[in-house]
Amino acid sequence: MNDLTNPLGFGGTSGRKFRVPVGAIAAVVTACLFAGLAVWLMVVNDPFGGEPYARAKIETSETGYARADIATVGVKSGTGELLPPPSEIKPEAGVTVEGPSNTEVAVALPVEADAALIETSPFGPLPRVAADGRRPADVYARPVPGFVGASPKIAIVVGDLGLSQTGTQEALATLPPEVTLAFAPYGASLDRWTAKARQDGHELLLQVPLEPFDYPDNDPGENTLLVAKDVRQNIENLHRVMGRLTTYVGVVNYMGARFTSEPAALDPVMQEIALRGLLYLDDGSSPRSVAEQSAGKSKTTFARADLVIDAVPTPGEITGRLAQLEQIARTRGLAVGVASARPATLKALSGWTSGLDGRGITLVPITAVPQQN
């Protein structure tokens, strides 16, 4: 039978032998191996899985690393100032400061006056330097974190505390503890208000009534220090005012444009302030003031305000003054502003202070100012 009767080769054999295609089979097997390897690598995700390895036991504590196990070093600020490691910043007893990473370490300044810093007098407890040399300006100061470095700094002093219960309550409720509070000597319940302020972490100043040019039409109040009075009378009036409060770091003039322009009247008072371990803040309201020169003679710790924030007590003017204060701080590194406990002022300060960190400015208490100067 030929191929014509069996055209497709079914039911018969040809004379040729069948040969196995070895090359084709090898190619298919190789392709399958590579495909399987690729799938295995994608699933296992361990390209070094075929390499030899060894197991090592690592000893760890249950709680992991302790803070003390990690070394922290100081860094330099933009001006080259060497800043201490955060771990070296230690708050003073009973005080809290802001810690690293914007964490807060609880702060409560001592409420009671240190007995070693008190002199008993007919006018009440007067501040004094302790036998060991400690001063009220230092003991009652709010500590400043060491890691703030060379950032611009602003000190804010809000005065007239104690005169109005509503204003005092609002100031304590809305102002951050870095703001220094100045109390008038005429308020009621001063012990209660100052204790609350200290518990909240505020430094305190005492407002001392000094003679203005238009006295007595413009009268600062009882026990005002006057140019016409002799030194003994003015020092006695100063003591009467000082005996109204405790735990304050210094004094600030209340009015006093005339008194602060007369060295003969001011110098003995400034010397008394220095002898009692206090600082003096000039509120900057009078261009005729010779307080800085007087403080230099007696080596009194001194600071001067750059701006009266609410000289015009409207929201727009206050906002503009605060912007000026920021510019001064960025230019000089430090600025001081003073204000009164008016509702518009307190509202503006509350909002403004909350955004200072974001603008790279540090709020500091008034005792930090002489240290910077």
C-alpha positions as CSV (number, residue, x, y, z in Angstrom):
1,M,0.0,0.0,0.0
2,N,1.4,3.3,-0.9
3,D,1.0,6.8,0.6
4,L,-2.0,7.5,-1.6
5,T,-4.0,4.9,0.3
6,N,-2.8,6.1,3.7
7,P,-2.4,9.8,3.2
8,L,-2.1,10.8,6.9
9,G,0.0,7.9,8.1
10,F,-2.8,6.4,10.3
11,G,-2.8,2.6,10.7
12,G,0.6,2.1,9.2
13,T,4.3,2.8,9.7
14,S,6.9,4.4,7.6
15,G,10.3,3.2,7.1
16,R,11.8,5.9,9.3
17,K,12.7,5.7,13.1
18,F,11.3,8.3,15.6
19,R,14.0,10.6,17.2
20,V,13.5,12.3,20.6
21,P,14.0,16.2,20.4
22,V,16.5,16.4,23.3
23,G,17.5,20.1,22.6
24,A,13.9,21.3,22.7
25,I,13.2,19.4,25.9
26,A,16.3,20.9,27.6
27,A,15.2,24.4,26.6
28,V,11.7,23.9,28.1
29,V,13.1,22.5,31.3
30,T,15.6,25.4,31.7
31,A,12.8,27.9,31.1
32,C,10.7,26.3,33.7
33,L,13.5,26.4,36.2
34,F,14.1,30.1,35.7
35,A,10.4,30.8,35.9
36,G,10.1,28.9,39.1
37,L,13.1,30.7,40.6
38,A,11.6,34.1,39.7
39,V,8.3,33.2,41.3
40,W,10.1,31.9,44.5
41,L,12.1,35.2,44.8
42,M,9.0,37.3,44.5
43,V,7.1,35.2,47.1
44,V,9.9,34.7,49.6
45,N,11.5,38.2,49.2
46,D,14.9,37.0,50.4
47,P,17.5,37.2,47.6
48,F,20.2,36.0,50.0
49,G,18.2,33.0,51.3
50,G,20.6,30.5,49.8
51,E,23.7,31.9,51.5
52,P,25.0,30.4,54.8
53,Y,24.0,32.1,58.0
54,A,24.6,31.8,61.8
55,R,22.3,32.6,64.8
56,A,23.5,34.9,67.6
57,K,21.6,35.5,70.8
58,I,21.2,39.3,71.7
59,E,20.7,40.1,75.3
60,T,18.1,42.9,75.9
61,S,16.3,44.2,79.0
62,E,12.6,44.0,79.3
63,T,12.2,47.8,79.1
64,G,14.7,48.4,76.2
65,Y,17.2,51.2,76.4
66,A,17.0,53.5,79.4
67,R,17.5,57.3,78.9
68,A,20.8,57.1,80.6
69,D,22.1,54.5,78.1
70,I,21.9,57.1,75.3
71,A,24.7,59.7,75.1
72,T,23.5,63.3,74.3
73,V,26.0,65.9,73.3
74,G,25.7,69.7,73.2
75,V,25.4,71.6,70.0
76,K,26.3,75.1,68.8
77,S,23.8,77.8,68.2
78,G,23.8,80.0,65.1
79,T,26.1,82.4,66.8
80,G,28.6,79.7,67.9
81,E,27.3,79.6,71.5
82,L,27.8,76.1,72.9
83,L,24.5,74.8,74.2
84,P,24.3,72.2,76.9
85,P,22.8,68.7,76.3
86,P,19.1,68.6,77.2
87,S,19.8,66.1,79.9
88,E,21.9,68.7,81.7
89,I,19.0,71.1,82.1
90,K,17.8,70.7,85.6
91,P,14.8,72.6,87.0
92,E,15.2,74.3,90.4
93,A,13.3,72.9,93.3
94,G,9.6,73.3,93.0
95,V,9.8,74.7,89.4
96,T,9.1,73.5,85.9
97,V,10.8,74.4,82.7
98,E,10.1,73.3,79.1
99,G,12.1,70.2,78.3
100,P,13.4,68.8,75.0
101,S,11.0,68.2,72.1
102,N,8.6,70.8,73.5
103,T,7.7,68.7,76.5
104,E,6.9,70.4,79.7
105,V,8.5,69.7,83.0
106,A,6.0,70.7,85.7
107,V,6.7,74.1,87.3
108,A,5.4,75.6,90.5
109,L,7.4,78.4,92.1
110,P,7.5,78.5,95.9
111,V,4.5,80.3,97.3
112,E,5.8,81.1,100.8
113,A,8.5,83.6,101.4
114,D,11.9,82.2,102.4
115,A,12.3,83.2,106.1
116,A,16.0,83.9,105.5
117,L,15.0,86.6,102.9
118,I,12.5,88.4,105.3
119,E,13.1,91.3,107.6
120,T,10.4,92.0,110.2
121,S,9.3,95.6,110.3
122,P,6.4,97.8,111.5
123,F,5.2,97.9,107.9
124,G,5.2,94.2,107.3
125,P,7.7,91.7,105.9
126,L,10.5,93.4,103.9
127,P,12.7,91.7,101.5
128,R,16.4,91.4,102.3
129,V,19.6,89.6,101.2
130,A,20.1,86.4,103.2
131,A,23.1,85.9,105.4
132,D,24.5,83.4,102.9
133,G,24.2,86.1,100.1
134,R,21.1,84.8,98.4
135,R,18.9,87.6,96.9
136,P,15.1,87.7,96.4
137,A,15.8,88.5,92.8
138,D,17.5,85.1,92.4
139,V,15.6,82.9,94.8
140,Y,12.1,83.9,93.5
141,A,13.1,83.9,89.8
142,R,11.6,81.6,87.3
143,P,14.4,79.5,85.7
144,V,15.1,79.9,82.0
145,P,15.8,76.7,80.0
146,G,19.5,76.6,78.9
147,F,18.7,75.2,75.5
148,V,16.9,78.3,74.1
149,G,20.3,79.3,72.8
150,A,20.5,82.4,70.6
151,S,16.8,82.6,69.6
152,P,15.3,86.1,69.9
153,K,13.8,86.6,73.4
154,I,10.9,88.8,74.7
155,A,10.0,89.6,78.3
156,I,6.4,90.8,79.0
157,V,5.4,92.5,82.2
158,V,1.7,93.0,82.9
159,G,0.9,95.5,85.7
160,D,-2.0,96.8,87.8
161,L,-2.7,93.3,89.1
162,G,-4.7,93.2,92.4
163,L,-6.7,96.4,91.7
164,S,-9.5,94.6,89.9
165,Q,-10.7,91.1,90.8
166,T,-12.0,90.5,87.3
167,G,-8.8,91.7,85.6
168,T,-6.6,89.8,88.0
169,Q,-8.6,86.6,87.4
170,E,-8.5,87.0,83.7
171,A,-4.7,87.6,83.7
172,L,-4.1,84.5,85.7
173,A,-6.4,82.5,83.5
174,T,-5.1,83.6,80.1
175,L,-1.4,84.5,80.4
176,P,1.3,82.0,80.1
177,P,3.6,81.6,83.2
178,E,6.6,83.2,81.4
179,V,4.8,86.5,81.6
180,T,5.8,88.6,84.7
181,L,3.0,90.0,86.8
182,A,3.3,93.4,88.5
183,F,1.0,94.0,91.5
184,A,-0.1,97.3,92.8
185,P,0.2,97.7,96.6
186,Y,-3.4,98.9,97.0
187,G,-5.3,95.8,96.0
188,A,-7.4,93.6,98.3
189,S,-6.5,89.9,98.9
190,L,-3.0,90.4,97.7
191,D,-1.7,87.4,99.5
192,R,-4.3,85.1,97.8
193,W,-3.6,86.6,94.3
194,T,0.2,86.5,94.6
195,A,0.0,82.9,95.9
196,K,-2.0,81.8,92.9
197,A,0.3,83.6,90.6
198,R,3.3,81.9,92.1
199,Q,1.6,78.5,91.9
200,D,1.0,79.1,88.2
201,G,4.8,79.9,87.7
202,H,4.8,83.7,87.3
203,E,7.5,86.0,88.5
204,L,6.2,88.9,90.5
205,L,7.1,92.6,90.6
206,L,5.9,95.3,93.0
207,Q,4.7,98.6,91.5
208,V,6.1,101.5,93.6
209,P,4.1,104.8,93.3
210,L,6.5,107.6,92.2
211,E,5.7,111.3,91.6
212,P,4.6,112.3,88.1
213,F,4.9,115.9,86.8
214,D,1.3,116.7,87.2
215,Y,1.0,115.6,90.8
216,P,-1.3,115.9,92.8
217,D,-3.8,116.2,89.9
218,N,-2.5,112.9,88.7
219,D,-2.0,111.0,92.0
220,P,-0.4,107.5,91.9
221,G,-1.9,106.7,95.3
222,E,-1.1,106.4,99.0
223,N,2.6,106.5,100.1
224,T,3.8,108.0,96.8
225,L,7.5,108.9,96.8
226,L,7.9,112.6,96.2
227,V,10.8,114.8,95.2
228,A,10.0,117.3,97.9
229,K,10.2,114.8,100.7
230,D,13.5,114.0,102.4
231,V,15.3,110.7,102.0
232,R,14.1,109.3,105.3
233,Q,10.4,109.9,104.4
234,N,10.8,108.4,101.0
235,I,12.5,105.3,102.3
236,E,9.8,104.9,104.9
237,N,7.1,105.1,102.2
238,L,9.1,102.6,100.1
239,H,9.0,100.2,103.1
240,R,5.3,100.7,103.6
241,V,4.7,99.7,100.0
242,M,7.2,96.8,100.1
243,G,5.5,95.3,103.2
244,R,2.3,94.7,101.2
245,L,3.7,91.7,99.3
246,T,6.3,89.0,99.4
247,T,8.1,86.7,96.9
248,Y,8.6,89.4,94.3
249,V,11.9,89.7,92.4
250,G,12.0,93.4,92.0
251,V,10.1,96.7,91.7
252,V,8.8,98.7,88.8
253,N,7.9,102.4,88.8
254,Y,4.2,103.3,88.8
255,M,4.1,106.7,87.0
256,G,7.0,108.7,88.3
257,A,8.1,110.8,85.4
258,R,9.2,113.6,87.7
259,F,10.7,111.5,90.5
260,T,12.8,109.4,88.0
261,S,14.2,112.5,86.4
262,E,15.7,113.8,89.7
263,P,18.9,111.9,90.7
264,A,19.0,113.5,94.2
265,A,15.6,111.9,95.0
266,L,16.1,108.7,93.0
267,D,19.6,107.7,94.0
268,P,18.9,106.8,97.7
269,V,15.8,104.8,96.7
270,M,17.8,102.9,94.1
271,Q,20.5,102.1,96.6
272,E,17.9,100.8,99.0
273,I,16.5,98.6,96.3
274,A,20.0,97.2,95.6
275,L,20.7,96.6,99.3
276,R,17.5,94.5,99.5
277,G,18.5,92.2,96.7
278,L,15.9,93.3,94.2
279,L,16.0,94.4,90.6
280,Y,14.6,97.6,89.2
281,L,12.5,97.8,86.0
282,D,12.0,101.2,84.3
283,D,8.8,100.9,82.4
284,G,10.1,103.2,79.6
285,S,7.2,105.6,79.8
286,S,9.4,108.7,80.5
287,P,12.2,109.8,78.2
288,R,13.6,112.0,81.1
289,S,14.3,109.0,83.3
290,V,17.8,108.7,84.8
291,A,17.0,105.4,86.4
292,E,19.7,103.5,84.4
293,Q,22.4,105.9,85.5
294,S,21.2,105.8,89.1
295,A,21.1,102.0,89.0
296,G,24.7,102.0,87.7
297,K,25.9,104.1,90.7
298,S,24.5,101.6,93.2
299,K,25.1,98.5,91.2
300,T,21.3,97.8,91.2
301,T,20.2,95.0,88.8
302,F,18.4,96.9,86.1
303,A,16.2,96.4,83.1
304,R,14.3,98.9,80.9
305,A,11.2,98.3,78.8
306,D,11.4,99.1,75.1
307,L,7.6,99.6,74.5
308,V,4.4,100.3,76.4
309,I,2.3,97.8,74.5
310,D,-1.1,99.4,75.3
311,A,-0.3,103.1,75.4
312,V,-3.2,103.3,73.0
313,P,-5.5,100.6,74.3
314,T,-7.2,99.5,71.1
315,P,-6.8,96.1,69.5
316,G,-5.2,97.4,66.3
317,E,-2.7,99.6,68.2
318,I,-1.8,96.7,70.6
319,T,-1.3,94.3,67.7
320,G,1.0,96.8,66.0
321,R,3.1,97.3,69.1
322,L,3.5,93.6,69.5
323,A,4.8,93.4,66.0
324,Q,7.3,96.2,66.8
325,L,8.4,94.2,69.8
326,E,9.1,91.2,67.7
327,Q,11.2,93.2,65.3
328,I,13.2,94.7,68.2
329,A,13.8,91.2,69.5
330,R,15.0,89.9,66.1
331,T,17.3,92.9,65.6
332,R,18.8,93.1,69.1
333,G,18.2,89.5,70.4
334,L,16.0,90.8,73.3
335,A,13.0,93.0,73.8
336,V,10.9,94.1,76.8
337,G,7.3,95.1,76.7
338,V,5.0,96.4,79.5
339,A,1.3,96.6,79.6
340,S,-1.7,96.9,81.9
341,A,-4.3,94.2,82.8
342,R,-7.0,95.7,80.5
343,P,-9.4,93.2,78.8
344,A,-8.3,94.2,75.2
345,T,-4.6,93.8,76.3
346,L,-5.1,90.4,77.9
347,K,-7.0,89.1,74.9
348,A,-4.3,90.3,72.5
349,L,-1.5,88.9,74.6
350,S,-3.1,85.5,75.0
351,G,-3.4,85.0,71.3
352,W,0.0,86.5,70.5
353,T,2.0,84.5,73.0
354,S,0.5,81.2,71.9
355,G,2.2,81.7,68.5
356,L,5.6,82.9,69.5
357,D,7.3,79.4,69.4
358,G,6.2,78.9,65.9
359,R,7.8,82.2,64.9
360,G,11.1,81.2,66.6
361,I,10.8,83.6,69.6
362,T,11.3,82.6,73.2
363,L,9.2,84.2,75.9
364,V,11.3,84.8,79.1
365,P,10.6,86.2,82.6
366,I,12.0,89.7,83.5
367,T,14.9,88.2,85.5
368,A,16.3,86.9,82.3
369,V,16.8,90.4,80.9
370,P,19.6,91.7,83.2
371,Q,21.4,88.3,82.5
372,Q,21.3,89.0,78.8
373,N,22.4,92.6,79.2
